[in-house]
Amino acid sequence: MRTSRARIVLIGALAGLVLLTLVMAPMLMSTFPTVLGGGGAASCEETPADVDDLSQTAASDIPEEYLDLYKKNGQRIGVQWNVLAAVGKRETNHGRSTLPGVSSGTNSAGAAGPMQFLISTWGGAAKIKIPSQFNGYASDGDGDGWADVYNPADAILGAAKMLKRNGAPEDIRQALFVYNRAWWYVDQVLEIAKRYASTGELVLPPEADPACDEPLVDAAPNETVAKILDYALAQRGKPYLWGGTGPDAFDCSGIIYMAYRSVGLSIPRTTFGQWPFGVRVSAGDEQPGDLVFFNSGPGTGPNRPGHVGMVVTKGKMIEARCRLCGPIKVTSYTERSGIVGFTRPLENEAVLDQLRRQAQG
């Protein structure tokens, strides 16, 4: 009898363990996001701040309040949390420094707060009522209606915005150089950032990965368009650079110019030149390889569009949008305002002549 009861107890315990595993498995899967490059599918809604990337050095060195702020604002703005934390470490040891200008006043250079903003860069005053008109990075990180340069919640949010404005996360060296114009400073901050990451590396946001693009379903209408699209899509994840024609960065018209050039076709270099060059296509008749233009940017208007993307499938385009807009990627154009129209460069007579010469030669 005692043996039978023991078996019953053992079977019950095993059943409970199985049930607990079934209940906990989905919770564990949702708690620990997959790291890019780790062999699994990354969540395209995650940012570097959500990656479980905390080294023992970071855990022991960064105060809990500051760590939460670095991660939250890294996620909110789209910069690497460990770079943000490294700036805080290099500037004031995460607010623990007792030097002038950290908790009150300014230092000899005029910098203030845990992230050491110049008052003029912050917005002209150490504490600013929000909302108000100012030119700077003054931010209200805790929702109290004030942007206080000495408040870690406000200062860290402002620092994240400044890094993003100046090239982060893709061109992080440039962003840090603008923060404090010395290359030795950049090197020091990046070394700290690597020590704070469990991998010892800096990572780009998951949305820079082509796997996070919206799925492409339409086939190219011909081999030439297929090659043009192959070139353009191969540039996904690279940063925007005004005037850029690769290979490391592009602007909106530069990626299109180089995609056509990759198949031996010459089209105008700039958006202003590309708009009148192609044959107009009615909305709804556009196809892969066509261009979609927007009334956007300085000096633009309804008959002078300032932004362009390349259609890759109906409703989707690849674009290099702007320096603060994230990496080159596939986006939807149907939900964007300011569309001026579509054109088909392949039907321009000069391009048709180039194609004929290619076929003959």
Secondary structure as GFF3:
##gff-version 3
##sequence-region A 1 361
A	DSSP	alpha_helix	2	31	.	.	.	ID=ss1
A	DSSP	three_ten_helix	48	50	.	.	.	ID=ss2
A	DSSP	alpha_helix	56	61	.	.	.	ID=ss3
A	DSSP	alpha_helix	64	77	.	.	.	ID=ss4
A	DSSP	alpha_helix	81	92	.	.	.	ID=ss5
A	DSSP	beta_strand	111	112	.	.	.	ID=ss6
A	DSSP	beta_strand	117	118	.	.	.	ID=ss7
A	DSSP	alpha_helix	119	122	.	.	.	ID=ss8
A	DSSP	beta_strand	127	129	.	.	.	ID=ss9
A	DSSP	beta_strand	146	148	.	.	.	ID=ss10
A	DSSP	alpha_helix	152	165	.	.	.	ID=ss11
A	DSSP	alpha_helix	172	179	.	.	.	ID=ss12
A	DSSP	alpha_helix	183	196	.	.	.	ID=ss13
A	DSSP	three_ten_helix	206	208	.	.	.	ID=ss14
A	DSSP	three_ten_helix	210	212	.	.	.	ID=ss15
A	DSSP	alpha_helix	223	233	.	.	.	ID=ss16
A	DSSP	alpha_helix	252	261	.	.	.	ID=ss17
A	DSSP	alpha_helix	271	277	.	.	.	ID=ss18
A	DSSP	beta_strand	279	281	.	.	.	ID=ss19
A	DSSP	beta_strand	291	294	.	.	.	ID=ss20
A	DSSP	beta_strand	307	313	.	.	.	ID=ss21
A	DSSP	beta_strand	316	319	.	.	.	ID=ss22
A	DSSP	beta_strand	329	332	.	.	.	ID=ss23
A	DSSP	beta_strand	339	344	.	.	.	ID=ss24
A	DSSP	three_ten_helix	345	347	.	.	.	ID=ss25
A	DSSP	alpha_helix	349	360	.	.	.	ID=ss26
###
